[in-house]
Amino acid sequence: MTLCVWLGLVTSALAAEPGHFGYGKPATPAEIAGWDIEVRGDDGAGLPAGQGVVAKGGEIYGEQCAACHGTFGEGEGRFPKLSGGRGTLTHDRPELTVGSYWPFAPTLWDYINRAMPMQAPHTLSADDVYALTAYILHLNDIVPGDFVADRNTLPKVKMPNRDSFVWTDPRPDTAAMPCMTACADPGRVAITSTAERKNLTPRTTGPLDSMQPK
Ligand code: HEC
């Protein structure tokens, strides 16, 4: 889906479709598939077929990842560490790694698949990404050496920091249910408080300034 394709269609297909502003074209299923690579962290939805083992991952890692991330994930120079850091999250200088911080193993597959190796993303096969995922999990002592990563096993891996994440938003207004029947008379709804003089974002001038506290 190149710019040329888009431009070429400006005058032809789209002009014929009213309501499309005369440019662009409907994305084809093949084009959508190229972008639709999302893998969900918690249940691994979207993980493709294929599999990979730790040993194979170690080989690929040595060739394509170790130069930046270090042979054992210790990180070269200022490139990120991929292992270690367990127990440091409450320290002054916490080390956030796959092993110490990340809540879900399928996210590791997703990240490598979309972004790595840094200089050539999208060049690894699904099997290679599974193998690399297995290897990095093994580097972090999360899976054994004979672990086989695939779409079924990855969502079952319990990441060490998973339970430290909070999955519900505790702020009261996020839990408020919208009123759908027998609601308050909007004419009687009044502003009872504003952010003014509470040292929050300063109010701007204009119509909103009529919202003075009663
Ligand atoms: C040229 C250097 C380079 C190479 C080669 C490279 N990476 Fe990376 N990698 C990076 C950088 C830089 C980041 C941080 C990117 C960011 O935060 O935006 C990163 C981030 C990551 C992360 C996320 C780390 C975190 O905790 O946030 C993972 C996982 C990862 N790389 C895996 C790999 C794998 C697997 C390979 C080999 C297929 C690889 N990388 C090859 C430079 C590299």
Boltz pocket constraint, residues with backbone or C-beta under 6 A from the ligand:
constraints:
  - pocket:
      binder: B
      contacts: [[A, 60], [A, 61], [A, 64], [A, 65], [A, 66], [A, 67], [A, 68], [A, 69], [A, 79], [A, 80], [A, 81], [A, 82], [A, 96], [A, 97], [A, 98], [A, 108], [A, 111], [A, 112], [A, 116], [A, 117], [A, 118], [A, 119], [A, 132]]
      max_distance: 6.0
